[in-house]
Amino acid sequence: MASDDGKAPTLSTGLPILLPFLLYPAIDFVFRIATGLIAPDLSREFTLSAAELGLVSSVFFFAFGLAQLPLGVAFDRFGPRPIALGLFAVAIFGAILIVSANGITGLIAGRILLGIGMSASLIAGIKTASLWLPDRMPLATSLLVGATGIGGMMATVPFAALLGHVDWRIGFLGLAGSIGLLFFLTLLQVPSVERHQSPGILAQFRSFGTVFGSMGLWRFAPIAMMGVGVGSAYQTLWAPLWLRDVAGYPAETVAWVMFAMLGTYAAGNFAFGWLAQWRQRRGLSHMPPVLTAVILLIGCQTLLALEFVSAAMPLWIASAFLLSGAYAIYPIVTANFPAEFAARASTALNFLVFAAVFAIQSVLGLIIDSFPPSASGHFGTDAHQWALSTAIGLQALSLAWYGLSIRHRWRLG
């Protein structure tokens, strides 16, 4: 897309437009990670079991995923600006609803609205980059996903320090204010997109059949679904509890480990983005680095499941870095479809990924909840071991699917 003066878009002109959507995933991830940090407060204040805690956390991802398909059509049809502004308003209302909750119903309703409001945290940036940075998509995608790690870092030590001085509800009100900042930045920075003649909305929804009927999606989607599903479940909820229950770390140490994990995760996304951009320029496939990362990630998780507690910190940090490989699937899938399908291809994958996040986080909660907690409310090592083993098995199956689909050249449609 040309700029207003008719020149092709450049990094210097495109990045300022992308800025609000680089902050968007960062704030999204603050909300995701913050739930894990305030989990003990929620359990105590609302008398939540592990399964209920998993449900409160996972409905965010259910709403996030459910919103993806309508978002794909909306962003392709209207552009990033108006859709993002509406979503920010919904997110602010959801955060306020959580703060004012007096029971699990209010928490769930607020988390659902917050999930809808945060649901475009990746696709808003991808669509914006496809308009104003079309030749830098791998780099832009890595910046967007890497921003989640920066947000995660802010949600660990800084947010934990804040919670040491104020009630968690006041902390959430501060996060709602940060969404207001995004709203005004989008008004100032993001141009409106001229609408051209396009197919009707029903025709655009039917075009998802092209995406969902293609092995360009299904060959790669299970790796992202299982990798991101497991990674998100642990980064946003279960890793802090594993560090507390299995490794025996105090709350302050847990916050620092999570801070290091999220920083490494951000660095991993920037590294994979640079590598993907480098390989794209040379006509090389992105998949070898992705497969290597996922295999090494499974190796780290296996050692954690075997309770190598003495190496817990480096293993969790390495896992955070390697998780970036699963996210590198996004530009691979987008590249398999025409440019006019960019938002729909990305949101189709996001729909599948966040459906997996919801399912995996809920299942892990049920597994852990099937083992009785201690009198102090901690979960046993057996509970965590079974949960991690299940997560490892799911990721191994996704690799097996990819290998079989390549070997047998499966096709759909």
Residue pairs with C-beta under 8 A, 6 or more apart in sequence:
1 9
1 131
1 132
1 134
2 8
2 9
3 9
3 13
3 132
4 191
9 131
9 132
9 133
9 134
11 133
11 136
13 132
14 129
14 132
14 133
14 136
15 133
16 189
17 128
17 132
17 189
17 190
17 191
18 125
18 128
18 129
18 132
18 133
18 140
18 143
19 185
19 189
20 84
20 182
20 185
20 186
20 189
20 190
21 80
21 84
21 121
21 124
21 125
21 128
21 144
21 190
22 125
22 143
22 144
22 147
23 147
23 181
23 182
23 185
24 84
24 118
24 120
24 121
24 124
24 125
24 147
24 182
25 121
25 122
25 125
25 144
25 145
25 147
25 148
25 151
26 147
26 148
26 150
26 151
26 154
27 118
27 121
27 151
27 175
27 178
27 179
27 182
28 118
28 121
28 148
28 151
29 147
29 148
29 149
29 151
29 152
29 155
29 262
30 151
30 152
30 154
30 155
30 159
30 175
30 178
31 60
31 95
31 114
31 118
31 155
31 175
32 60
32 152
32 155
32 232
32 235
32 236
33 151
33 152
33 155
33 156
33 159
33 235
33 236
33 258
33 262
34 155
34 159
34 171
34 172
34 175
35 42
35 56
35 57
35 60
35 236
35 237
36 57
36 235
36 236
36 237
36 238
36 239
36 240
36 241
36 258
37 155
37 156
37 159
37 160
37 163
37 240
37 255
37 258
38 163
38 168
38 171
39 53
39 57
39 237
39 240
39 241
40 377
41 168
42 48
42 53
42 56
42 107
43 53
43 377
44 377
46 103
46 104
46 107
48 56
48 104
49 369
50 365
50 368
50 369
50 373
50 379
51 362
51 365
51 366
51 369
52 104
53 237
53 365
54 237
54 361
54 362
54 364
54 365
54 366
54 368
54 369
55 108
55 362
55 365
56 104
56 107
56 108
56 111
57 111
57 236
57 237
57 361
57 365
58 357
58 358
58 361
58 362
58 365
59 108
59 111
59 112
59 115
59 358
60 111
60 112
60 114
60 115
60 118
61 115
61 232
61 354
61 357
61 358
61 361
62 112
62 115
62 354
62 355
62 358
63 111
63 112
63 113
63 114
63 115
63 116
63 119
64 115
64 116
64 118
64 119
64 350
64 354
64 357
65 119
65 350
65 351
65 352
65 353
65 354
65 355
65 357
65 358
66 351
67 115
67 116
67 119
67 120
68 119
68 123
68 347
68 348
68 350
68 351
68 354
69 205
69 208
69 344
69 347
69 348
69 351
71 83
71 119
71 120
71 123
71 343
71 347
72 123
72 208
72 343
72 344
72 345
72 346
72 347
72 348
73 201
73 204
73 205
73 343
73 344
74 83
75 83
75 120
75 123
75 124
75 127
75 343
75 347
76 127
76 198
76 204
76 340
76 341
76 342
76 343
76 344
77 195
77 198
77 201
77 204
78 193
78 195
79 127
79 131
79 192
79 193
79 195
80 124
80 127
80 128
80 131
80 190
80 193
81 186
81 190
81 191
81 192
81 193
82 192
83 120
83 124
84 120
84 124
84 182
84 186
84 190
85 183
85 186
85 187
87 116
87 117
87 118
87 119
87 120
88 117
88 179
88 180
88 182
88 183
88 186
89 117
89 183
90 113
90 116
90 117
91 113
91 114
91 116
91 117
91 118
91 176
91 179
92 117
92 176
92 179
92 180
92 183
93 113
93 117
94 109
94 110
94 111
94 112
94 113
94 114
94 115
94 116
94 117
95 110
95 114
95 172
95 173
95 175
95 176
95 179
96 110
96 173
96 176
97 106
97 109
97 110
97 113
98 106
98 107
98 110
98 111
98 114
98 172
99 110
99 169
99 172
99 173
99 176
100 106
101 107
101 109
101 110
117 179
121 148
122 144
122 145
122 330
122 346
122 350
123 343
123 346
123 347
123 350
125 140
125 143
125 144
126 137
126 140
126 141
126 144
126 330
126 334
126 342
126 343
126 346
127 342
127 343
127 346
128 190
129 136
129 137
129 140
129 141
129 144
130 137
130 339
130 342
130 343
131 193
133 139
133 140
134 339
136 277
137 331
137 334
137 335
138 273
138 276
138 277
138 280
138 286
138 331
139 273
139 274
139 277
141 273
141 276
141 327
141 330
141 331
142 269
142 270
142 272
142 273
142 274
142 276
142 277
142 328
143 269
143 270
143 273
145 269
145 273
145 324
145 327
145 330
146 265
146 266
146 267
146 268
146 269
146 270
146 273
147 266
148 265
148 266
148 269
149 262
149 263
149 264
149 265
149 266
149 267
149 268
149 269
149 320
150 262
150 263
150 266
151 262
152 235
152 258
152 261
152 262
152 265
152 266
153 259
153 262
153 263
153 266
155 262
156 255
156 256
156 258
156 259
156 262
157 255
157 256
157 258
157 259
159 171
160 251
160 252
160 255
162 171
162 174
163 171
198 204
199 207
204 344
207 341
207 344
208 344
208 348
210 337
210 341
211 217
211 337
211 341
211 344
211 345
211 348
212 348
213 412
213 413
214 336
214 337
214 412
214 413
215 405
215 410
215 411
215 412
216 333
216 336
216 337
217 333
217 336
217 345
217 348
217 349
218 405
218 412
219 402
219 405
219 406
219 410
220 329
220 332
220 333
220 402
221 329
221 333
221 349
221 352
221 353
222 397
222 398
222 401
222 402
223 290
223 294
223 326
223 329
223 398
223 399
223 402
224 326
224 327
224 329
224 330
224 333
224 349
224 352
224 353
225 352
225 353
225 355
225 356
225 398
226 326
226 356
226 360
226 394
226 395
226 397
226 398
227 294
227 297
227 323
227 325
227 326
227 327
227 329
227 395
227 398
228 323
228 326
228 327
228 353
228 356
228 357
229 353
229 356
229 357
229 359
229 360
229 361
229 394
230 301
230 360
230 391
230 394
230 395
231 297
231 319
231 320
231 323
231 326
232 357
232 361
233 357
233 360
233 361
233 364
233 391
234 242
234 319
234 391
235 258
235 261
235 262
235 265
235 320
235 323
236 361
237 361
238 361
238 364
238 368
238 384
238 387
239 258
239 261
239 316
240 254
240 258
241 379
241 384
242 304
242 384
242 388
243 249
243 253
243 254
243 257
243 258
243 312
243 316
244 251
244 254
244 378
245 378
245 379
245 380
245 381
245 383
245 384
246 307
246 309
246 312
246 381
246 384
247 309
247 312
248 309
249 257
249 312
257 313
257 316
257 317
260 313
260 317
260 320
261 316
261 317
261 319
261 320
262 320
264 317
264 318
264 320
264 321
265 320
265 321
265 323
265 324
267 321
268 320
268 321
268 322
268 323
268 324
268 325
269 324
269 327
271 321
271 324
272 289
272 293
272 324
272 325
272 327
272 328
273 328
275 289
276 286
276 289
276 328
276 331
279 285
279 286
279 289
280 286
286 328
286 331
286 332
287 332
289 325
289 328
290 325
290 326
290 328
290 329
290 332
291 325
291 399
291 402
292 325
293 322
293 323
293 324
293 325
293 326
293 328
294 322
294 325
294 326
294 395
294 398
294 399
295 399
296 318
296 322
297 319
297 322
297 323
297 325
297 326
297 395
298 392
298 395
298 396
298 399
300 315
300 316
300 318
300 319
300 322
301 319
301 388
301 391
301 392
301 395
302 392
303 311
303 315
304 312
304 315
304 316
304 319
304 388
305 385
305 388
305 389
305 392
307 381
307 385
308 315
329 349
330 346
330 349
333 345
333 346
333 349
334 342
334 345
334 346
336 345
337 344
337 345
360 391
360 394
363 390
364 387
364 390
364 391
367 383
367 386
367 387
367 390
368 379
368 383
368 384
368 386
368 387
369 383
370 383
371 379
371 380
371 382
371 383
371 386
372 380
373 379
373 380
374 380
404 410
